[in-house]
Amino acid sequence: MIVSTPLDPHETKTPLAHAGPSDETASRVRVTRETLLWLGIGAVAGLTRLWALGSAPLNDAEAALALQSLALAGHASPMATAFASTSPANPLFSATQAIWMSIFGATDATARWLSALAGVALCLLPALLRREIGPARGLAFGGLLALSPTLWFIARQSDGALLAWTLAFGMWCVWSTNARAEMGWLLAGLLLACGADAVTPALTVAAALAAGNAFSRLRINATGALIAAGACAIGATGFGLRLSGLGDMFNGYAMWFAELTGAPLPEPGAGLWILPALRGAAGFVLYEPLIWIGAITGGAVLVLRRSAQHGSSNAPRSRDARVLRGAMRGAMRGATPWPAWAGAGFGLWLLTQSRTADGLAPVVIGCAALATIAVERILTELADRRQWASIAAVAGISAIMLVYGFIGALFYAGQGAVTWLLTGLIALVMVGGIAIVAGMTLNTQSALAGVGIAAGICLLLYTLSAGVQLTQTRPDNPAEPYNVRATLPGVHDLRNALGDVSARASGEPLAISIELPESAPASLKWAVRDWQRATITSQPGAAETLLTPMGATIQTDYTYIGSEFRIASTASIRSAGCDDRSGQFNCYPLARWLILRNLDGSAIPTQTRWVLWLRQDVARRYSGR
């Protein structure tokens, strides 16, 4: 027997005893539509995470992991050999990436494929929860994860953290739905094989299970333990190809705890001092208003729903506060895993030293799940077709006002004229007035649904634009909160210039000799990974081409001609604040950063520059002399 879960608690179930051929046909159509929607979510997730994956060069952290994997794959290049003695912090990711590179080659895109595919899988995992939270909320959950700029950004980084979060979320979905316990233990073993990247997800899942009193569903037995141990051993050792991976796994655990104990506390500074210390948290607030505003709204809807169930219209006023407290406790019991995901994940992220964007994945997951409650409520209101006209009218007028308000903030950020900012504030006040008037004349729930639809559409467009700018149009912008150290296209330009010089000076694209100092960043070493005559030395000065940082002194008897390349950029966002130094309260720098992701003239990004030197005889052959 198949029992459908109603979207609204007050909705009655259709008796199955009277189901006929037409009902079976409708059920097949419903399942088909849901499947198509899930395929659409997968397509959106794949497009946003796989499109132009190699357009931006690898940053230093990505390049170091890629060179480690290249060394594990047995690549004989000098740059990969230099990383052969480095222990990977995530053995499962490094071993899988090494196999991937052995099959498809080592490029910027293939180095990121594993993270991108893990990101796509993460967006489809809510399908496992459709019987627990309903088909509509499951689809909304997957859609919000697919459009999240945070997950979008993390999936386009060559990093093992998202693989660990995908395994952890999949493990939690299996255990929380009473599905096959063996699959959960398999995912748990693979998660443990992620080394340092496994600790935070494992602790977050434990907190979510404890909050939902779901530890009893684990069914701990000898079979599950053997499955987990086997999966862990196979994953850590790369299918038995590298037995030392088990040692790397435990070393990764030790690295995580060492980082935890060495995490510094935020220190006050100029401007908004909290932003530089918690730059990732500021990025979450800027990039994810759709889900955190939706999470707040969903929590309010859940509390009001519980209040309506526990209270009564003729209850005395003395019981109102008690009814509300009981409703809040009941709401939290019904949704405890999701606040636990967000709260535990954010707390652990604060305790770590790096505070990178990948640590915010559980916050995105928890807030997106809570936001689906608001989506479900709006869909319930739309089920009554008699309210469509009033909802559409409120939504249309509210959307126009919200767009008008955003344009006002945009013009203020671009020109600094306070008048534009006032127009935005007026627009927000008008939206509130529209909701009040519509609630008094039409229907309160319909008015709120219309405003919610308008706000959702505007926030969705903003989220899409933020994700596109962060990952596609301006991936090298150091003013983006998640781009702590942005790698510039100059790395690709340098690699192309080296290939051109080698081809024209020696007839072979990778034949020319090159020397790099020991201090060269990993992104540059990755750029010359294919050069068999590349050498790392303490003092470059004899090869046909040299790479040195800008301003470095070369001790050599040869004559070299150099060209400058910009390879990285960093920027502090301490100047993004409000001040009254000019006698007026000025928030123009903050507005420019919030809206345009630009910093004022006092916070010029610091660029790292390197010089490619050509020996004089090579330069002559290159120029055709």
C-alpha angles and dihedrals in degrees: 000000000000116000119193119219112230117230093223123050091222093052115106122230120244111247109249094206091077097047112134137181092281091053091051090051091050090050091053090049091049092051091046092052091049090050091051090050091052089050088051091052089050091050092050091047091048093047095050094045103037102036112111090344093168098044093100119055120244116267121229096271092048093046093051091053091045092051090049090053090046089054091049088052089058097249109170098210116123092236093056091044089057089063096043093098094050115104113228114235091213109041095182094053095043094047093047092046090050091054089046093053092046090058103036103023133249113289136135090260098048090048088061100039096092093054091044093052091047087053091053091049091051091058091053097048094086086072086077089061098053093107091048100046102016133258095274095052091044091055092045089049092053092045093052091050091048092053097041109121089207094057089038090056095043092050090056092056123088094237134124096222096088091050088056093048091049091052091046094049091046090050091050092048091052095048096042093053096049090242124150106320091207091067090052092052090047091055090045091056092049089048092054088052088064091080114196092009091057101062100072095044091047092051091046092052090048090053092049092049091048092048091052095041088237101137088101089067094063093084094205109207141141093270093055092046092051092048092050093046092048094048090047093051094046093046097045094047096044095246090319095305094114115031093181087071089087089061090047089053094057090042087056091055089053090049091055094052091045089054090047093055092046098051111129124223121243115268125208117250143158121314116355096358094188093064099067092044094046099027093148092053090052088051091052091053092048099043101037109045089128094064102033093047087044090050092053090047092046091051090051091049090050093050092048091048092052090045091055090050096048100036132064134214093241096046114129119252091247088068097051096089092045092049091050092050090049090048091052092050091049092048091051091049090053095050105026097124093062099051086045091055092050098038099044092043093050093046093052090045090056091051095054123084103227099050092191125170095261090068089065093064094099091050089055091048095049095045093045091053091052091046090059089068089065090046090052091051093052091049089052090055090048090054088076102075092194089071096050095095095051093042092049092049094050091043093050096049092043092050091052091051093047092050089048090052093050091050088053091053090045094053091045090053090050100043107019093229110149090210091071091052091052091054089057093051090048090052092054091049089051091053089054090049091050090053092050095047093045091049091053096045104032122013129315095222093046091049092051090046091053093050089045092052092049093047091046093052093048093046090047091055090046091050092051092049092048092050094048093049093046096050108019120020099031109014090145096055107123091197090071107102094230094049099080091161113013118203111221129220087251088089090064090043091053092050091049091047091052091051092048093049092048093048095049097039100042106013093244125089096222103027103095120100120242135184127205129186120244089249093062112127119248091248090064092045089052090050091059095038093121096053109105091192095053115124133190110215138164093237118024115206115118110057127094090254131023134196117207135159118261111279096017118140118238117210105203143123092227129086116242133190116208140206124195125232128186108220107167142015135197132185135185117225094204090110091060097098146087126273140171099210092123092053092262131082101256121191096164095113091051092048092050090054097043096047106025102022089231128132125218124251094273091065104052110172115254111236127204111220130192130187127224108211122201119200110239095249090049091049090053093051089046092054091047097247 
